[in-house]
Amino acid sequence: QVQLVESGGGLVQAGGSLRLSCAASGRTFSSAAMGWFRQAPGKERELLALVNWSGASTYYADSVKGRFTISRDTAKNTVYLQMNSLEPDDTAVYYCNADPPAIPWGQGTQVTVSS
């Protein structure tokens, strides 16, 4: 059974930082592009960042460009999201998945940014 487990969320003040991790188990995704997504209450899930199989190429949504950094450790089958300069609008549940999102969604990790 393929599983994605996100961690690292929490409560942080505006301007603070968090580092999210996403561990994949059940199979390796070393050849797949991976991404981070988020879903805020009452809103659709949105794509934030992508990293290609090698880690050499990335994509960021305008809303997080310059503040968030995606990376991956293929040996550990783990994807990371470093989030800096957090804003209250970043409050959401954060998820990772492949691109396109073909893996069953994990539980996500809650990020709450207070003003």
C-alpha positions in Angstrom: 0.0 0.0 0.0 1.5 3.3 -1.1 1.4 6.0 1.7 2.3 9.6 1.9 2.9 11.0 5.4 3.2 14.8 5.8 4.7 16.3 9.0 6.2 19.5 10.3 3.2 21.7 10.5 2.2 23.8 13.5 1.3 27.2 14.8 3.7 30.1 14.0 3.5 33.8 14.0 3.5 35.9 10.9 7.0 36.2 9.5 8.1 32.9 11.0 9.3 29.7 9.3 8.4 26.1 9.1 9.9 23.1 7.3 7.5 20.4 6.1 8.4 16.9 5.3 6.6 14.3 3.2 7.7 10.7 3.5 6.6 8.2 0.9 6.4 4.5 1.7 5.3 1.4 -0.1 7.2 2.2 -3.3 9.9 4.6 -4.5 9.0 7.7 -6.5 12.5 8.6 -7.5 11.5 9.0 -11.1 8.4 11.1 -10.4 8.0 14.8 -10.1 6.6 15.6 -6.7 4.7 18.6 -5.4 3.3 20.4 -2.4 -0.4 21.4 -2.3 -2.5 23.2 0.3 -6.2 23.5 1.0 -7.6 26.3 3.2 -11.1 26.2 4.7 -13.8 26.7 2.0 -11.2 26.8 -0.8 -10.1 24.3 -3.4 -6.8 22.5 -3.1 -4.1 24.4 -4.9 -0.7 23.5 -6.2 2.2 25.4 -4.5 5.4 23.9 -5.8 6.9 21.1 -7.9 10.3 19.5 -8.1 11.4 17.2 -10.9 12.8 13.7 -10.4 16.4 14.9 -10.0 15.7 18.0 -7.9 17.3 20.2 -10.5 14.1 21.9 -11.8 11.4 23.5 -9.7 8.1 25.4 -10.1 6.4 27.8 -7.7 3.0 29.4 -7.6 3.1 33.2 -7.6 1.6 33.2 -4.1 4.7 31.5 -2.6 7.5 32.3 -5.0 10.5 33.8 -3.2 9.2 32.5 0.2 8.9 28.7 -0.1 11.6 26.3 -1.3 10.9 22.7 -2.4 13.5 20.0 -2.3 13.8 16.2 -2.2 16.0 13.5 -0.9 15.6 10.6 -3.3 17.6 8.2 -1.0 15.1 8.9 1.8 12.0 9.0 -0.6 11.2 12.3 1.1 10.2 15.7 -0.2 10.6 18.9 1.8 9.0 22.4 1.8 10.9 25.2 3.5 8.5 28.0 4.3 9.8 31.4 5.2 8.1 34.8 5.8 4.8 33.0 6.6 1.6 35.1 6.3 -1.8 34.5 7.8 -3.1 33.6 4.3 -0.7 30.6 4.3 -3.0 29.0 6.9 -4.1 25.7 5.5 -3.7 21.9 5.5 -0.6 21.1 3.4 -0.3 17.9 1.3 2.3 16.4 -0.9 1.7 14.2 -4.0 3.2 13.2 -7.3 2.6 15.4 -10.4 0.0 14.6 -11.6 -1.4 13.6 -8.2 -1.8 9.9 -8.8 -1.1 8.7 -5.2 -3.9 8.5 -2.5 -3.8 11.7 -0.5 -2.3 11.6 2.9 -3.7 13.2 6.0 -1.8 16.4 5.4 -0.2 18.6 8.1 -1.9 21.7 9.5 -0.1 25.1 9.2 -1.6 28.0 11.2 -0.1 31.4 10.9 -1.2 34.0 13.5 -1.1 37.7 12.8 
